[in-house]
């Protein structure tokens, strides 16, 4: 009985951790995409300026 309750508590603690990890990974991916977009935009602007 007590072992089952401890297992449920551990599972309950693991779930928010997994959700937080997932959110952090998603945030990092979004940040990476935004940075890549900014770099591409910067390169395009530089190219346009050079072409003039």
Secondary structure by P-SEA (a helix, b strand, c coil): caaaaaaaaaaaaaaaaaaaaaaaaaaaaaaaaaaaaaaaaaaaaaaaaaac
